[in-house]
Amino acid sequence: LPGLVRFVPGQDTPGAKTLAAKLQELQIGVGKAQAAYDSRAPERTAPWLEVLLRILRELTAEVPAQGREEVVSRLADEQRDVEQALSLALGMRLEARASDDTVVPGQSFRVDVSLRNEGRDPLPLHALALDVPPGWRAAAAEPAPAQVAGTEVRLAFDVTVAKDAPFTRPYWKKAPDRDRLLVDPREHETLPWSPPDLVARAVWGTPGITSTTPVRWRGGRSPGV
């Protein structure tokens, strides 16, 4: 983590020195979280992970303008890792399953989203939602409760596919004028795979941790992924 300061030119400037100090603080916090880990009580790492999350959120706004894009993108990766580690430490599990594996434009189907608290303490639940592409509709049958306490919260969403939704196709196409394959759409060019169309999202805990998971279908012909 301290090495991220290399992306900021002029490392003797006040902004670069502040960034270096914060990155060093982050690295120390990572070591504290690792030292606190106990496989029989993983929640012991949670206080240090919450400290790391707070520092990361504050640090994003303090990164100098020069080199900001490089540093902030890497800090965003670190923040997602810390939020995932907090989910594991506190025993929060998010799942989403669709009632159909193949849908067509205009069709309606159901998605069941569940959030389980396998930890010892009740945790506040700020949002349990289903993110869908533009033109699609998703409506929950009932509001989510205010907290998850040693049990499972399950919401059913009625989803309607947009009438002009494009059909699923490979993420590449052959160039018409040369022997090359082109990524389509272009904004996915640097990604290992195109993002899923349907993503369940939960915001929970005191620091407002965001957990996401793609919607999956599991049926008689499904391998479970």
Residue pairs with C-beta under 8 A, 6 or more apart in sequence:
1 23
1 24
1 26
1 27
1 30
1 78
2 20
2 23
2 24
2 27
4 19
4 23
4 70
4 71
4 74
4 75
5 11
5 16
5 19
5 20
5 23
7 67
7 70
7 71
8 15
8 16
8 19
8 63
8 64
8 66
8 67
8 71
9 66
9 67
10 16
10 66
11 17
11 20
13 64
15 62
15 64
16 64
18 62
19 59
19 62
19 63
19 64
19 71
22 55
22 59
22 62
23 59
25 55
26 52
26 55
26 56
26 59
26 78
29 48
29 51
29 52
29 55
30 52
32 48
33 45
33 48
33 49
33 52
33 85
34 45
36 44
36 45
36 47
36 48
37 44
37 45
38 44
42 88
42 89
42 91
43 89
43 90
43 91
43 119
43 120
43 121
44 89
45 85
45 89
46 86
46 89
46 90
49 82
49 85
49 86
49 89
50 86
50 206
50 207
52 82
53 79
53 82
53 83
53 86
53 207
53 209
54 207
56 75
56 78
56 79
56 82
57 79
59 75
60 72
60 75
60 76
60 79
63 71
63 72
63 75
83 209
83 210
83 211
84 211
86 92
86 205
86 209
87 93
87 94
87 209
87 211
90 117
90 119
90 121
90 123
90 205
91 116
91 117
91 118
91 119
91 120
92 115
92 116
92 117
92 118
92 119
92 123
92 148
92 202
92 204
92 205
92 209
92 211
93 115
93 116
93 118
94 113
94 114
94 115
94 200
94 202
94 211
94 212
94 213
95 113
95 114
95 116
95 200
95 213
95 216
96 111
96 112
96 113
96 114
96 130
96 198
96 199
96 200
96 213
96 214
96 215
96 216
97 111
97 112
97 215
97 216
97 217
97 218
98 109
98 110
98 111
98 159
98 198
98 215
98 216
98 217
99 109
99 110
99 111
99 112
99 217
100 107
100 109
100 217
101 217
101 219
101 221
101 222
103 109
103 161
104 161
105 161
105 162
105 163
105 164
105 165
106 160
106 161
106 162
106 163
107 160
107 161
108 158
108 159
108 160
108 161
109 159
109 161
110 156
110 157
110 158
110 159
111 130
111 138
111 156
111 157
111 159
111 198
111 200
111 215
112 154
112 155
112 156
112 157
113 128
113 130
113 154
113 155
113 156
113 157
113 200
113 202
114 152
114 153
114 154
114 155
115 125
115 128
115 148
115 152
115 153
115 202
115 204
115 211
116 148
116 151
116 152
116 153
117 123
117 148
117 149
117 150
117 151
117 152
119 150
120 150
122 147
122 148
122 149
122 150
123 147
123 148
123 149
123 204
123 205
123 206
124 146
124 147
124 204
124 205
124 206
125 144
125 145
125 146
125 147
125 148
125 153
125 202
125 203
125 204
126 203
126 204
126 208
127 144
127 201
127 202
127 203
128 140
128 144
128 153
128 155
128 200
128 201
128 202
129 140
129 200
129 201
129 202
130 138
130 140
130 157
130 159
130 198
130 199
130 200
130 201
130 215
131 138
131 198
131 199
131 200
131 201
132 138
132 159
132 197
132 198
133 162
133 165
133 197
134 162
135 162
135 163
135 164
135 165
136 159
136 160
136 161
136 162
136 165
136 197
137 159
137 160
138 157
138 158
138 159
138 160
139 157
139 158
140 155
140 156
140 157
141 155
141 156
141 157
141 158
142 155
144 153
144 155
145 153
148 204
159 198
171 183
171 184
171 188
171 193
171 194
172 181
172 182
172 183
172 184
173 181
173 182
173 184
174 180
174 181
174 182
175 181
175 182
183 189
185 194
188 194
188 195
196 214
196 215
198 214
198 215
199 212
199 213
199 214
199 215
200 212
200 213
200 214
200 215
201 210
201 211
201 212
202 210
202 211
202 212
203 209
203 210
203 211
204 211
216 222
216 224
216 225
218 224
